[in-house]
Amino acid sequence: MTAGPPVGVGPWEGAWPADAHGELPAYLDPELLRDGDTRNVLDRYRYWRHEAIVADLDQRRHGFHLAVENWEHDFNIGSVIRTANAFNAAAFHIVGRRRWNRRGAMVTDRYQHEHHHPDIAHLGAWAGERGLPILAVDNVAGSVPLEGYAVPRRCILLFGQEGPGVSREALAASEVVLAITQYGSTRSINAGAAAAVVMYHWALQHADPGPGQG
């Protein structure tokens, strides 16, 4: 078996970057410059300090929050959180158990703002204080097709877990329940895939073109 391509970049080659005063810019990490950067980040963030990346993302956070119910320690939560990072959500919220399976997040949760709510009532109160409508995503009776729906710029997108879906309490607390139209035989799609579809739908309506890989 042949080895795959190297992950990230190696040590900085040549003279290190310098600002107008001849000093290393504050956003760069000397250890990464020395040892290389193998983190799962865009090329534009190579060699940046972790805090500098978060600060830069904070300047461009989008208006939607993402919430996931965590009653059964579902592995898929991690992939949902990873997608929230890709779409630069304002924050992500874990409802239920404080501990959640972070493996699927691939460390991307470190670049986001995390909130915990013991139950749906707590999330609802938090959202109400900030004027954020909750939009649940589940293919239940009475749900509204996602395609064609004008999602608000500021909102909370709420997802359930693989299998049980969104809880009754969450459905009752939501302003609307959206469903992704499907065309095959399966009853539902993976929670991570569903989250990606809904966040992309939001981005098509509200997001500016991203910064790209450069």
C-alpha positions in Angstrom: 0.0 0.0 0.0 1.4 3.4 -1.0 1.3 6.3 1.4 -1.1 9.1 0.8 -0.2 12.7 0.2 1.2 14.5 3.2 -1.3 16.3 5.4 -0.9 20.0 5.7 2.4 21.8 5.2 5.9 21.3 6.5 8.2 23.8 8.3 8.3 27.3 6.8 11.0 27.5 4.2 13.3 30.6 4.1 13.1 33.7 6.2 10.1 33.9 8.5 7.4 36.5 7.8 8.0 39.9 9.4 5.8 43.0 10.0 6.8 46.6 9.4 8.9 46.5 12.6 10.8 43.3 11.6 8.8 41.2 14.1 6.8 38.1 13.6 3.2 39.0 13.0 1.1 38.3 16.1 -1.3 36.0 14.3 1.5 33.5 13.3 2.6 30.7 15.6 6.4 30.2 15.8 6.0 26.5 16.7 4.0 25.8 13.6 6.4 27.8 11.5 9.2 25.7 12.9 7.6 22.3 12.9 4.9 22.5 10.2 1.1 22.7 10.3 -0.9 19.5 9.8 -4.2 20.8 11.2 -7.5 20.5 9.3 -7.7 24.2 8.3 -8.0 26.2 5.1 -4.7 27.0 3.4 -5.2 30.7 4.3 -4.9 29.8 8.0 -1.7 27.8 7.7 0.7 28.7 10.5 -1.9 30.9 12.2 -2.3 30.7 16.0 -5.5 29.0 17.1 -6.8 32.2 18.8 -6.1 34.2 15.7 -8.2 31.9 13.5 -11.1 32.1 15.9 -10.9 35.9 16.0 -10.9 36.1 12.2 -13.9 33.7 12.0 -15.7 35.8 14.6 -15.5 38.8 12.2 -17.5 36.8 9.6 -19.8 34.6 11.6 -23.1 33.9 10.0 -26.5 34.7 11.5 -27.7 31.1 12.0 -27.0 28.9 15.1 -27.1 25.2 15.0 -28.5 23.0 17.7 -28.4 19.2 18.2 -30.3 17.1 20.7 -28.0 14.8 22.5 -29.9 12.1 24.4 -28.2 9.0 23.1 -24.6 10.1 22.6 -25.0 9.9 18.8 -21.7 9.7 16.8 -23.3 11.8 14.0 -23.3 14.9 16.2 -19.6 15.3 15.5 -20.2 15.4 11.7 -23.0 17.9 12.2 -20.7 20.2 14.2 -18.0 19.8 11.6 -20.4 21.1 8.9 -21.4 24.0 11.2 -17.7 25.0 11.1 -17.6 24.8 7.4 -20.5 27.1 7.1 -19.2 29.4 9.9 -22.3 29.2 12.1 -22.6 31.8 14.8 -22.4 29.0 17.4 -23.5 25.4 18.0 -25.7 24.2 20.9 -25.8 20.8 22.5 -29.2 20.1 24.1 -29.4 17.3 26.6 -26.2 15.5 27.8 -23.3 17.9 28.1 -20.8 15.2 26.9 -21.0 14.4 23.2 -19.0 12.3 20.8 -16.4 14.7 19.4 -14.6 12.3 17.1 -16.6 13.1 14.0 -16.0 16.8 14.5 -12.3 16.4 13.6 -11.3 19.1 16.1 -13.3 21.7 14.3 -15.4 22.4 17.4 -12.3 24.2 18.8 -12.9 27.0 16.3 -16.5 27.5 17.2 -18.6 28.8 20.2 -20.3 26.0 22.1 -23.4 26.4 24.3 -25.0 23.7 26.4 -28.7 23.5 27.3 -30.0 20.8 29.7 -33.4 20.6 27.9 -35.4 22.1 25.1 -37.1 24.6 27.4 -33.7 26.1 28.3 -32.8 26.4 24.6 -36.2 28.0 23.9 -35.7 30.6 26.6 -32.2 31.4 25.4 -33.5 31.8 21.8 -36.5 33.9 22.9 -34.3 36.3 24.8 -32.4 36.9 21.6 -35.3 37.0 19.1 -34.1 33.8 17.4 -36.8 31.6 15.9 -36.2 27.8 16.1 -36.5 25.9 12.9 -36.6 22.1 13.4 -35.6 19.7 10.6 -37.4 16.4 10.4 -39.6 14.6 7.9 -42.7 14.3 10.1 -46.3 14.8 9.2 -47.1 18.5 8.7 -43.5 19.5 7.9 -42.8 22.1 5.3 -40.6 21.3 2.3 -37.2 23.0 2.7 -36.9 23.9 -1.0 -38.6 27.2 -1.6 -38.7 28.1 2.1 -37.2 31.5 3.0 -35.2 30.7 6.1 -34.6 33.8 8.3 -31.1 35.2 8.4 -31.0 34.9 12.2 -32.3 31.7 13.4 -31.6 28.4 15.2 -31.5 25.3 13.0 -32.4 22.3 15.3 -31.6 18.7 14.5 -32.5 15.5 16.2 -30.6 12.3 16.4 -30.2 9.3 14.0 -33.2 7.1 14.5 -35.6 9.0 16.9 -35.2 12.3 15.1 -36.4 15.5 16.7 -38.1 15.1 20.0 -41.8 16.0 20.6 -40.7 18.8 22.9 -38.4 20.3 20.3 -41.1 20.1 17.6 -43.5 22.0 19.9 -40.9 24.7 20.6 -40.1 25.3 16.9 -41.6 27.9 14.7 -41.6 25.6 11.8 -40.6 22.0 11.0 -38.7 21.7 7.7 -38.2 18.5 5.7 -35.8 17.7 2.9 -37.7 16.2 0.0 -36.4 12.7 -0.9 -36.8 10.6 -4.0 -35.7 7.1 -3.1 -36.9 4.4 -0.8 -35.2 5.3 2.5 -37.2 7.0 5.1 -34.5 9.4 6.2 -31.0 10.5 5.4 -28.0 10.7 7.8 -28.2 13.6 10.3 -24.8 15.0 9.1 -26.0 15.0 5.5 -29.3 16.6 6.4 -27.5 19.3 8.3 -25.2 20.0 5.3 -28.2 20.4 3.0 -30.0 22.8 5.3 -27.0 24.9 6.0 -26.2 25.1 2.3 -29.8 26.2 1.7 -29.3 29.0 4.2 -26.1 30.0 2.6 -27.6 30.2 -0.8 -30.0 32.8 0.5 -27.8 34.8 2.9 -24.1 34.2 2.6 -21.5 36.2 0.7 -19.0 34.3 -1.4 -16.5 32.6 1.0 -12.8 33.5 1.3 -11.7 30.3 -0.6 -8.6 28.3 -0.1 -6.0 31.0 -0.7 
